Amino acid sequence: MKTRNDIKKALESVQEIKKDLPIIIESHSSNQLPENVNDIDAEDAKNPQLVSIYVNDIYNYMRQLELIYPVHEHHLKIQPEITGKMRAVLIDWLIQVHLRFHLLQETLYLTVSIIDRYLQVEKVKRSELQLVGVSAMFIASKYEEMYAPDIGDFVYITDNTYSKQEIFKMERSMLRKLDFSLSKPLPLHFLRRNSKAGDVDGTMHTLAKYLMEIALLEYELAHYRPSQLAAAALYLSLKLLTKSEWSDTLKYYSKYAEEDVLPLVQALCGVLLKADSSKHQAVHLKYASSKLHKISTIPQLKSPIVKELAGKK
């Protein structure tokens, strides 16, 4: 139990921190940015929700987290029954479920992250793969949503293939295997920062989101870090809509130079080229809505630039 002296000392410590706070702010604001790099947080100082004095530290921490919780290349190699094609079928279905439940974008990305991280450490029977998917979305919903769907909704969406008890059991198994660590950053987090650095409009931002979402289905791209996917998606969006270059400001805030993102950009172009013939159309249909600028139907997605970047003639 704290004594009065303990409380007094704590209050004195707070007062000392308050004294130093202006110095911290001044120190941060006086940092010199590299030449040709814009200070994208310069006008945010008066908005406490934008935490402009901490934002760069926050993103540096997020880049550390994505290294701590990686999805390894060929992470399904431990699975005797699960393949990359089966993973794509599952995620395509989950995107439809996500849309039907009107869930946040973050919930979808966290769902896929949980699935991949679990499948790379725990063997799963083919008959349980859908159970893994709905359990991952159940966990992600409780983590991200203000009003998460009831477990009965997930039972219903599987046509009663799994019971509430089976979903609860899988949820416990997944959380234990992931050590209850759900704080891996998402591509959306980095895209928002990059879009601010690139001063892009809503159409360019939406196209980048479309590119990131179609990448979710690709087993060969699952090992890329969220920050890499966000940078590559915005790079390609800028190329297709404005043909603009990857600026020094984007390079500084994304931490990726043009040559760093090109391999993933080329892979994304390969995905675009096969999009029409793919059996998995959930993302395409979702982004064909007017609410999302009908971005999946724009002619630029079939432009010569896509073939050129994909290395196709």
N, C-alpha and C positions, 0 to 999 in steps of 0.2 A: 504493500500500500504506500502511495506516495505521501511524503510529509510536505509541510508548508515550504520548507527550505528547498525541497526538490522542485516544487512548482515554481518557486521564485527563481531558481537557477534556470529552469526551462524558459521562463519569460524573458530573462536577461539574455539568453542565447538568441531568442527570436529578435529582440531589439538589436543585437549585434548584426544579425543577418540583414535586417532592414537598413542598417547604416551602410552596409557593404553593397546593397543592391544597386544603387545608382552607379557605383564603380563598375559592377559587372556589366550593366547595360552599356555604359560608355565604352568599356573595353571591347564589347562585342561590336558595337556600331562603328568603332574606329578601325576594324579589321579591313585591310586593303584587299579588294578583289583583283584577280588577274586582269590584265588589259583586255578590253573588248568583252568583258563579262558584266552583264547588268545585275544590279542588286534587286532581285525580284521580291524581296521582303521589305523594301525601303518604306513602303506606304502602309505597312501592317502593324507598326509599333503601337498604335492606339487601340487595336482590336485584340483584347486578351485571348480570344478564342483561337487566334492564329499563331499564338506563342512564337512570335518572330525571333525572339532572342534565343530560343531553344531549338528551333525547327531543324537547323543543320545538324545539331547534335542528335536529335531524334532520328533523322534519316541515316546518320552514321551508325547508330545503334541498330537500326533495322537491317542494315547491310551485314552487321555482325550476326544477327539472328538468322538470316537466310543461309549463312554458312554453317551455323550450328545445327540446323534442321534441314539437311539436304534431301533431295530425292535423287538417288544414284542412277547413272545411266544403266539401261537394261535391268531395271530394278525388279522386273517380274521373273528373272531367271531362277529365283528360288521356288517359283510356283509350278507344281507339276501339272496343274489343270487349267490355269488362267493364262490367257494370251493377250497381246496388245489389241487384237481385234475385239475380243470380249470386253476389254476395258472401254473401248470406244463405244460399243453398243450400250454399256451401262451409263456412261457419261452423257451420251445423246439422250437417253431416257430421263436421266436426272435433270437435264436442262429443261425438258418439258414439264417435269414435276415442279421444278423451281418456278417456272413461269405460271403454272396453274395455282400454286400456293401464294403467288405475289410476294416472293421473298426478296430480300436485299441482294444486291450484286455480290457483296462480300460473302454472303452465305454460300453462294455457288462455288466461289474460288476456294473458300475454306473447306468445303465438302470434298472437292477434288484433292486438295492437299492432304486431308486426313486419310482418304482412300489410298493414295500412293504411298504415304509414309507407313501405313499399316501393312499394305501388301508387300512391302520390301523387307518386312521383319517377321511376318506371320503367314504360314501356309494356309490357304483357303480352298475349300472344295468349290467346284464349279456351281453346285446347287446353292451355295451360300453367298455368291458374289453379289446378287441383288440385295441380300440382307446386309452385307457390308456397306453397300451404297446408301440404303435408306437410314441405316444407323449413323453413318457419317453425316448425312444431312440433318438428322435429328440432333446430333451433337452440335453441329455448326449453327443450327437455328437457335438453340438455347444460348450459344455464345454470342451471336450477332443480333438476333431479333429482339425487339421490345416485346412482341407478342408471338412467341414461337407456336407452330402448329402442335396440336395435341398428338400424342403417340398413336391414338386411334386413327388419325388422318393418314399416318404412314402405313398402318395395317391395311387401311382401305385402299390406298394407292397401289399396293402390291396384290390387290384382289384376294386378300386374306391368305396369301401364300405363307406369311410368317405371322406369328402371334405377338402380342405385346411382350410376353415373357421372353421370347426369342430376341426381340429387338433390344430389350433391357440387358439381356445377357451379352449380346454382341457389343452394346455400348460400353459395358464395363470392361470387356476384353480389350476393346480399342483404346480406351482411356489409359488402361494399365500399360499397354504396349507402347503408347506414346508418352508415358510418364506424365500424363495430364498436361502436357505442354502443347498449347494451341496458339501460341503467340507468334508463330512464323508469319512474317509480313506477306502481303498479297500483291500481285501485279498491279491491282488497282491503286494501292497506296503510292507506288512509285510513278504510275502514269499520271496521277493528279499533280504531283510535283513537277514532272517533266512537261506536262501541258502548260503549267504556269510559266515554266522557264522558257518554253517556246512561244508563249503568248498566242496559243492556237484558239480557233473558234470551236463552236459546238460540233460542227460536222467533222472536223479533223479529229477531235477527241473521240467522237462516236465511232469513227472508222478504226481508230486504234483499239478501242474496246472490242469491236467485232473481230479484229485480227487476233487479239489475245484470247478471245473466247473460242474461236475455231481451233486455236492451238491446244486448247484443253483436251481435245479428243485424240491428239496425236501422241502416241506412245513414245515415238522417237524424239519428241520435244519435251517430254515430262521432266527431264533432268536439268533443264535450264533454270537458272535462278529467276525469281520473280522480277528483280530489277533488270535483268537482261531482256526478258520478254517484254517488259514495259518500254524499254528504250528501243528495241527493234520494231515494235508495233508502231510507235510514234514516228520513228524514222521512215518507215514504209508509208505511213499515212501522209506525211509531209511530201514525200516523193511523188505519190500518186495524185495528190490534190493540188499541190503548188509547185512541185519540182524544186523546192527550196533546199538549201544545204543544211547540214547538221552544224549549227552555230557553236561558237565558243561558249556561249551561255548554256546551251543544252549539254555540251560536253562536260562543263564544269559541274552542273547540278546533277546530271545523270551518272557521272563518273565513268562514262563510256565514250571513247572516240569512235569515229565512223568505222574504222577497220575492226573495232571490237564487236560491233553489232551486225556487220555484213553477213557472216555465216548464218546467223539466225534469220536475218531478213531474207536471204536466199531460200531458206527452208520454208518460211512463211509464204513466199511466192509459189513454191512448189505445191503447198497446200491449197492456195487459191486456184491454181490451174486444174486441180482435180476436184474442186468443190462441186461442180455441176454433176459430175458422175458419181459422187459419193452417196452411199445409202443413208448417211447421217445428215439430215437436213434441218435439225431442230434450231441450230444457231442461225442458219440462213433465213428460215421462216420468221424467227424472232426479230431479226434485224431488217426484215422487209416491211415492217410496220412503219406507218407515218410518224409515230411517236419517236422512232429511232432514225428518222431522216431517210427511211428506205435505203439504208446505207449498203445493204448486201446486194442491191440491184443496180448500183451505179456503174456506168460503163468503164470507169477507170480501173475496175477490178479485172478487166479483160484487156487492158491496154498493152502495147508492146513493151512497156517498161517492166511489167510483171514477168513476161517471158525472158526479157534481157537479164533481169536480176536472178531469175531462177536458172539461168544458164541454158535455156531452151531456144532453139532457132525456129 
